[in-house]
């Protein structure tokens, strides 16, 4: 072969190898990749889904809106929680405590951990808990990779319209798994991504297929698909054997 052509072939081969390596490095060890952020997204992708940006606590009035019960049928969701009077529950991404303070009376001999990462949310939850006189509600300052819950101590973890905003779902699910008792459960309530009539921004909705795919990859199996809420999924997961 002509030396010039040989040199060109070698350079081309090196370029192609570098290009393939760059493509393969797009995903890190946990399976995350990056893209140009979409509207409402952070530009981080997990298993084909762009992670949504977190809702700032300044929007708490929307969480406490008077129409919420009628729109979402939250009372029915709380009625169907797999808990007893002695259950220990963790409300991750508790926000204003809409669910926290409705669950607390149902576990009088148990406890509710209200987990938040925003300072103003923690302050609000502490003040509200004191105002309502609950002694079985404890706030926990979570982190982006862990809810900072005690190990092997939780009967039920709930995330209400929160999972799609987790910046590190792999790490969070691992930490949640460690915090759950052997028969502990994880409940995800998410707006129905399959239904275009649900007037929520696309990145803030999720499908059952996507949730099942992500949870299965992280050691959870779907135990209950409760389709009784008006615009949300009620999905209970258990730890894989």
C-alpha positions as CSV (number, residue, x, y, z in Angstrom):
1,X,0.0,0.0,0.0
2,X,1.1,3.5,-0.7
3,X,2.7,5.0,2.5
4,X,0.4,8.1,2.3
5,X,-2.7,5.9,2.0
6,X,-1.4,3.7,4.8
7,X,-0.9,6.8,7.0
8,X,-4.4,8.1,6.1
9,X,-6.0,4.7,7.0
10,X,-4.3,4.6,10.4
11,X,-5.4,8.2,11.2
12,X,-9.0,7.4,10.0
13,X,-9.0,4.2,12.2
14,X,-7.8,6.2,15.2
15,X,-10.5,8.8,14.7
16,X,-13.2,6.2,14.4
17,X,-12.0,4.5,17.5
18,X,-12.0,7.8,19.4
19,X,-15.5,8.6,18.1
20,X,-16.8,5.2,19.3
21,X,-15.2,5.6,22.7
22,X,-16.8,9.0,23.1
23,X,-20.2,7.6,22.2
24,X,-19.7,4.8,24.7
25,X,-18.7,7.3,27.4
26,X,-21.9,9.2,27.0
27,X,-23.4,7.1,29.8
28,X,-21.7,6.9,33.2
29,X,-21.5,3.8,35.4
30,X,-25.1,4.3,36.7
31,X,-26.5,4.7,33.2
32,X,-27.0,8.5,33.2
33,X,-26.3,10.5,30.1
34,X,-26.6,14.2,29.2
35,X,-28.5,16.2,26.6
36,X,-29.6,19.7,25.9
37,X,-32.2,20.4,28.6
38,X,-35.8,20.3,27.5
39,X,-38.4,22.7,28.9
40,X,-38.8,21.7,32.5
41,X,-35.9,19.3,32.4
42,X,-32.4,19.2,33.7
43,X,-30.8,17.6,30.6
44,X,-29.9,14.4,32.5
45,X,-31.3,11.2,31.0
46,X,-32.0,7.9,32.8
47,X,-33.2,4.8,30.8
48,X,-34.5,7.1,28.0
49,X,-36.3,9.5,30.3
50,X,-35.1,13.1,30.9
51,X,-35.3,14.0,34.6
52,X,-37.5,16.9,35.5
53,X,-36.4,20.0,37.4
54,X,-37.5,20.1,41.1
55,X,-40.5,22.3,42.1
56,X,-39.4,25.1,44.3
57,X,-41.1,25.3,47.7
58,X,-42.3,28.8,46.8
59,X,-45.0,26.9,44.8
60,X,-46.4,25.3,48.0
61,X,-49.7,27.1,47.6
62,X,-50.4,24.8,44.6
63,X,-49.8,21.7,46.8
64,X,-52.4,23.0,49.3
65,X,-54.9,24.2,46.8
66,X,-58.5,23.6,47.8
67,X,-59.3,21.8,44.6
68,X,-56.6,19.1,45.1
69,X,-58.8,16.5,46.8
70,X,-61.4,16.7,44.0
71,X,-58.8,16.7,41.2
72,X,-56.6,13.9,42.5
73,X,-58.8,12.0,45.0
74,X,-56.1,12.2,47.6
75,X,-58.4,10.9,50.3
76,X,-58.8,7.6,48.5
77,X,-55.1,7.3,48.1
78,X,-54.5,7.7,51.9
79,X,-57.4,5.3,52.6
80,X,-55.5,2.7,50.5
81,X,-52.1,3.1,52.0
82,X,-50.7,-0.3,53.1
83,X,-50.2,0.8,56.7
84,X,-51.4,0.0,60.3
85,X,-51.5,1.9,63.5
86,X,-47.8,1.0,64.3
87,X,-46.4,1.6,60.8
88,X,-43.3,3.7,60.3
89,X,-43.7,5.8,57.1
90,X,-41.3,8.0,55.2
91,X,-42.8,10.8,53.0
92,X,-39.9,11.7,50.7
93,X,-40.3,15.1,49.1
94,X,-42.9,16.0,51.7
95,X,-43.2,19.6,50.6
96,X,-45.9,21.3,52.7
97,X,-46.8,18.0,54.4
98,X,-50.1,17.6,52.6
99,X,-49.7,13.8,52.8
100,X,-47.5,13.8,56.0
101,X,-50.1,15.4,58.2
102,X,-52.9,13.2,56.8
103,X,-51.0,10.0,57.4
104,X,-49.8,10.9,60.9
105,X,-53.2,10.3,62.6
106,X,-53.4,6.9,61.0
107,X,-50.1,5.7,62.6
108,X,-50.6,6.8,66.3
109,X,-48.3,4.1,67.5
110,X,-45.9,4.6,64.6
111,X,-44.0,7.5,63.0
112,X,-43.9,9.6,59.9
113,X,-40.5,10.9,58.6
114,X,-41.1,14.0,56.5
115,X,-38.0,14.1,54.2
116,X,-37.1,17.3,52.5
117,X,-33.9,18.9,51.0
118,X,-35.2,22.5,50.9
119,X,-34.5,24.6,54.0
120,X,-37.8,26.6,53.8
121,X,-39.7,23.3,53.5
122,X,-38.0,21.9,56.6
123,X,-38.8,25.0,58.6
124,X,-42.5,25.0,57.4
125,X,-42.9,21.3,58.3
126,X,-41.5,21.8,61.7
127,X,-43.7,24.8,62.4
128,X,-46.8,23.1,61.0
129,X,-46.2,19.9,63.0
130,X,-45.9,21.9,66.2
131,X,-49.0,23.8,65.3
132,X,-51.0,20.7,64.7
133,X,-49.6,19.0,67.9
134,X,-48.2,15.9,66.2
135,X,-45.6,14.0,68.3
136,X,-45.1,11.2,65.7
137,X,-43.8,13.4,62.9
138,X,-40.1,13.9,62.5
139,X,-38.5,16.0,59.8
140,X,-35.4,14.7,58.0
141,X,-33.0,16.7,55.9
142,X,-32.5,14.5,52.9
143,X,-29.8,14.8,50.2
144,X,-29.9,14.3,46.4
145,X,-28.5,10.8,46.7
146,X,-30.1,9.6,49.9
147,X,-33.1,10.4,52.0
148,X,-30.9,9.8,55.1
149,X,-33.3,7.4,56.7
150,X,-32.3,4.7,59.3
151,X,-31.6,1.3,57.9
152,X,-34.1,-1.5,58.0
153,X,-36.6,0.7,59.8
154,X,-39.3,1.8,57.4
155,X,-42.6,0.0,56.6
156,X,-43.7,2.3,53.8
157,X,-41.8,4.9,51.7
158,X,-44.1,7.2,49.7
159,X,-43.1,9.7,47.0
160,X,-46.0,11.8,45.7
161,X,-45.2,13.4,42.3
162,X,-41.5,13.3,43.3
163,X,-39.8,10.3,41.7
164,X,-39.6,12.0,38.3
165,X,-37.6,14.8,39.9
166,X,-34.9,12.7,41.5
167,X,-31.6,13.8,40.2
168,X,-30.0,10.5,41.2
169,X,-32.7,7.8,41.0
170,X,-30.2,4.9,41.1
171,X,-28.6,6.1,44.3
172,X,-31.8,7.1,45.9
173,X,-33.5,3.8,45.2
174,X,-30.5,2.0,46.6
175,X,-30.7,4.1,49.8
176,X,-34.5,3.6,50.0
177,X,-34.0,-0.1,49.6
178,X,-31.6,-0.2,52.6
179,X,-34.0,1.8,54.7
180,X,-37.0,-0.5,54.1
181,X,-37.7,-3.5,56.4
182,X,-37.6,-6.9,54.6
183,X,-41.4,-6.6,53.9
184,X,-41.3,-2.9,53.4
185,X,-43.0,-1.2,50.5
186,X,-42.4,1.8,48.2
187,X,-45.4,3.7,46.9
188,X,-45.0,6.0,43.9
189,X,-47.9,8.3,43.0
190,X,-47.3,9.9,39.6
191,X,-49.4,11.7,37.1
192,X,-50.3,9.4,34.2
193,X,-47.9,9.9,31.4
194,X,-50.1,7.7,29.1
195,X,-53.0,10.1,29.2
196,X,-52.6,13.3,27.2
197,X,-55.7,14.7,28.9
198,X,-53.8,15.0,32.1
199,X,-52.8,18.7,31.9
200,X,-49.4,18.3,33.5
201,X,-46.1,19.1,31.7
202,X,-44.8,16.0,30.0
203,X,-41.6,15.6,32.1
204,X,-43.7,15.7,35.2
205,X,-45.8,12.7,34.2
206,X,-44.7,9.1,34.0
207,X,-46.0,5.9,32.5
208,X,-46.4,2.5,34.3
209,X,-44.0,0.9,31.7
210,X,-41.3,3.5,32.4
211,X,-41.6,3.3,36.2
212,X,-41.6,-0.5,36.1
213,X,-38.6,-0.5,33.9
214,X,-36.6,1.8,36.2
215,X,-37.7,0.2,39.4
216,X,-37.0,-3.3,38.2
217,X,-33.5,-2.3,37.2
218,X,-32.9,-1.3,40.8
219,X,-34.2,-4.3,42.7
220,X,-38.0,-3.6,43.0
221,X,-41.0,-5.4,41.7
222,X,-44.5,-4.1,41.1
223,X,-46.9,-5.5,43.7
224,X,-50.0,-3.3,43.1
225,X,-51.2,-1.2,40.2
226,X,-54.0,0.7,41.8
227,X,-55.8,2.6,39.0
228,X,-58.4,4.2,41.3
229,X,-57.1,7.8,41.4
230,X,-58.5,10.3,38.9
231,X,-55.3,11.5,37.2
232,X,-52.4,9.6,38.9
233,X,-51.0,6.2,39.2
234,X,-50.9,4.5,42.6
235,X,-48.0,2.0,42.3
236,X,-46.8,-0.1,45.2
237,X,-43.4,-1.8,44.8
238,X,-41.7,-4.4,47.0
239,X,-38.1,-5.4,47.2
240,X,-37.1,-8.3,44.9
241,X,-36.3,-11.5,46.7
